[in-house]
């Protein structure tokens, strides 16, 4: 079995959650050290940054892989399925990490031909949407002129990559709404103010924030995913709580929605005699694929024998967008076989996709250095 497949299967069998990736980090460090790859002395509790440097000083490009897993109980039946019950690499981060490790080995074997330096970022806690910020608190992106990341795509067959200019994923924001009424006996609703009725009306009204404020051609959504109220069957409670997520592609839509959502929540609550408290938690912005580098990524893919397709728009989130605020680059989807959805307990990567992805990743970095060095 190749080192690449060994790495992938070991990582898949040993998933760790965000900011708990100690064993994963140790494994990456050991494998890169064995390959002679330089590991940079950045202070990261989990995750690490390495680099492969050519003979002469030159431009710097970065490749990023995320290393954390999900709180999902695996149901694949794979011989190498998760040993950590209730945790699973259901989003392909084991694929991303093992491919970047193999990329490091390929580049290390070609280091004398590199026109600069490739920085290899093994990032923790992407599923928390803030692990990128931990890396960016170091100077890992210092001097980087282009940055790239691969992500598994179960909607593409093996041998395919998907790219698109602009937003390849959405911004990821969270909101909380607490509706306060007046508790009373369920048999005497007239003696109180029912927060459940008010909050339920807010759930419906919140959908008009997108349907009546955002242009129909602009991707945007409001999803309320958690609703909680009351403790027993015969008491109208004092309050109701809900939270959810907002996803957008356009920055102007992202700015508009929280103000409208707060106004709707407070206005609807007032109509029922209740009050609403609104809290907004901004996450990573939408990814922003640079047009020139997107075309370049597609060209390199064709040169390495991959089929290139237009990546469909989606509302998934990705904190790789923080790296794109530091340098232009591309977020690229790699076909891993038509399998279950990301974050599904039955998600399976076809191992035939590993080697082509690593070859492509190495070629992408090497060719990007040559482009920048001209």
N, C-alpha and C positions, 0 to 999 in steps of 0.2 A: 504494500500500500504506500502511496506517495506521502511525503511529509504534509502536503496540503490537505489530503483527505484525513490523515491522522489528526491534524490540528482541528479540522472542522468537526470530526466526530467527537473528539475530546471536549471541545468547547460546547457542542450541543448537549453532551451528557452532563456537563457541570455548569448549568446556568446560575447566574447570580444577579440579584436585583440591583437597582440604581444605588450607587454609593456603597455597595457591598461587594464589589468586584475584586476582592483581594486575591483570591486564588486565580482568577482569570488574569489579573495583572501580572502575578508571579509567573504564570505559564508563558505569557507573551514575552516577558523579560528574558526568561530562560531560553526560549526558542530563538529570539533575536540575537542574544549573546552568543549562542552556539553558531549562528550564521556570520558572526563578526560584525553585525550592524551596530553602529554607535547609538547609545541611548543617552539622551540629553538629561542633564541634572535638574530638571524642573521639579518643584515641590507639588506633587499631586498625590492625594491619599490613595486614590485608585485611578487607573489609566496611566498612560505614559506617552512620551513623545520621543521618537527616534529620528535619525536622518542618515541618508546615504549621500556622500559628497564626492563630486568629481575631482579630477586632478587639479583643475584650475578654478579660482573663484568665478562665480557667474551668478545668474539669476536663481531664485528660489521658488519652487512650486510646492504645494502641500496636498497630501492625500489624507482623507479622514475616514475612519471607521468607528462606529459606536459599538460598545462592548457589553452593555447590560441586557438583562432578560426581563421577562414579564411574569406577573403573578397569575399564571395559567397552568392548569393541570394537563399535562400532555396526554394525548390520545392517538398517537401515531402508530404504536406497535413496533417502532424501529428497534433494531438490535442495540443501537446506541442511544436510546431515548433517555430522557432526563433522569439522573440519579437523585436529584433534589426535588422531591415530591411537591407538587404545587407550584413549581417554577419551571419556565420553559422559554427557550429561544423561539418564540412564535412570531417574531418579526424579522428573522434572518440576520440578527446581529452576529451570530456565530459565522455565517457566510461572509459578512463584511470583514470581520476580524481575521478569519483564516485567509481570505483573499489578500488582505493588506499585508499579512505576514509573508505570504508567498511572493507578493510584489516586492517586498523588502529583500528577499533572497535573490530574486531575479535582478534587481537593480544593483545589489551588492556584487553580483557576478559580472556586472557590466559597468562598474563604477568608473573605470578608466575612460569610458567613452561618454560619460555624462557631461553635458555642457553647463553644469551648475550643481545645485543641491536639491534633493527631494526630502521634504520633511514629512514624516509619517506620524499621524496623530491618532492615537487609540483613545477615544473619548469615553468617559463614563457618563452614565445617567442621561442618555438621550430621552428615555421614556419619561423622565421627570421634566423634560423640556428646558433644563437649565444646566446640564452638564457641560455644554459648550462654553458657558460663561466661566466655569472653573478653569478650563484650558486657556481661555482668553485673558484670564487674570495673570498668566505667565506671559513671557514674550515669545511664545511658540509661533505666533504669526508675524513676528518682526521680519521685515524684508520680503515677505511672501508676495509674489506678483500674480499668482493664479492659484485657485484652490478647487479641488474636485472631491466628490463623494459618490460612491455606488450604493444602491439600495435594491434589495430583492423585489421582483415584480412577478407575482403569481398569475398575472394576466397576460404574460408574454411567454412563448415557448423558449426552450434552451437555444442559445445561439442568437438571441435577439436583444438589442438594447432600445430603450425609449428615451428620447430627449425632446424638450420643448423650450422655446425661448420664453423668458419672463417667469411667471409664477408656476413652478412645478409642484408646489404644495402650498397650503394656506397658512395664514397667521393662526395662532392658537391662543385664544384668550378665554378666561373663565369669569363667570359672574355669580354672585350670591344675592338672593332677595329674601328678606325676612318681613313677613306681613304680620302686623300686630293688631289684634282686635280686642274683644272683651269676652273672657270665658264665662260660661254659664251652663246650666243644666240643658241637656239636649232636648228635653221636653218643653223648654221655655226659651226658644231662640230669640223671641222678641226682647228678652231681658239682657241680651248681650250683642256682640258684633262678631259674626262668624268669620274667622280668618281663612278657613278652608274654602268657603265660597268665593271670597275675594281673590285668594291665591289661584284658584282654578280659573277664574276669569283672566287673570294675568297670564297664565299659561297659554290660553287661546289668543289673547291680544298681542302677546309677544311676537307671534308669527307675522303680524302685519308690519313689524319693523322692517323686515326684509321685503315682503311682498308689496309694500306701498311706499318704501323709501329708497330702495336700491334698484338701479336699472336692471330689468329682467335679463340682460345679456351679461351681467356681472355676477360671478359666482359668490354667493354669500349664504350663510345659514345661522339660525339660532336654534340650538337644541337644549331643551331642559331635560336633564338626565337623572335628577334626584329631587324627590318631593317628600317631605316629611311633616306630619302634623298629628297631634293628639296622642293619647296614651290608653284610652279605653272607649267603650262603645256608647256610653251615655253622658259624655261630657264634651261640650263644645270647647276646644282649647283656647288658650290665650293667643297663640301664635302659630304660624305655618312657615316652613322654610323650604326654599328650593335653590338649586344651583344648576349650572349648565355651561355650555361652551358656545362661543361665537367663532366662526371661521370665515375669513374673507381673503380675496386675492388682491384687491385694490386698496392702497393705503388710505384714500379718501373715504372709502366705505368703512374701513376699520375705525376711523376717527368719528364717523357719524353714529354708528350703531350704539355705543354705550350711552350717549346722551339721549337718544330716542328711547332706548330700553328703560332707562331710569325714569324718563318722563311718563312712559306708558305705565310702568309699575306703580308709581306714586299716584298718577291720575286715576287709574282703575281702582286702586285700594281706597282712595278718598271717596269714590263714588259709592262704595259699600260701607262707608263710615269707619274704615280702617286706615292704618298708615303702613308705608312700605319703606324699608331701609335697603339701599342698593350699594353693593360693593363690586368693584371691577378689578380684576387681576390680569394685567397684561403679560402675555407670554411672548414667544418668538414671533417675529414677523413672517410673512410669506417668503419662501425662497424666491430668488431673483436671478434666473439664469442669464448670464451675459450673452448677447447675440453672437458676438464674434467667437467666444470660447465654446458656445453650444454648437456652432457649425464645425468648429475644429474637432470637438469630441466625436461628432458624427463621422467626420472624415477619417479619423484614426480608427474608429470602430469598423468601418468598411475595409480599411487597409489590413485589419487583423482578421478579416473573414466573418465579421458579425453582420447580421441584418439590422438595419436601422429603421425604426418606426417612430412616428409622431406619438409622443407620450400623451395619453388622455389626461385632461384636467382632473384634479381630484381635490378633496377638502381635507386630506390628511395633513398632519403637522410635522415639522422637522426643524430642530434647532440648529441645523447646518446653516440656516439663514443668518445666524450671528457671524459665522465665518465669512459669509459673502458681504457683510458690512465692512470687513477688513481688506478684502481683496476680491476682484471679480472671479467668477468661476461657474461651475456647472454641477447640478445635482442630477444624477443619471440613474435610470431604472434598468436593472438587468434581469432578463428572463430566466426564471428558475424552474420552469415547467408549470403547466396549468393545474394548479393544486388548490387547496383550501385557501380562504382569505387570510391575509395578515391578521395576527392576534387570535386566530382560531386554533383550538387545541389539536386539530388535525393537519395544521400547516406543515408541509414537507418540502425541503429543497432537493431537487434532482442533482445529485453529485456531479453529473456530467457538465453542469454549468460552472463548476469551480475553476477548472484550469483555463477555459477561455476568458473568464473574468479577470483572472490574475495576469494573463498575458496582455489583455487589453489595458488593464490598470497600469502596468509597467510601461507599455508603449505610450500611453497617454501622458505620463509624467515625463518620460524621456523626450518625446516629441515636443511637449510644451516648453521644456528647457531650450531646445534647439530653436524654437520659434522666438522665444524671448531673447535669445543670445544674438540673433541676427541684427 
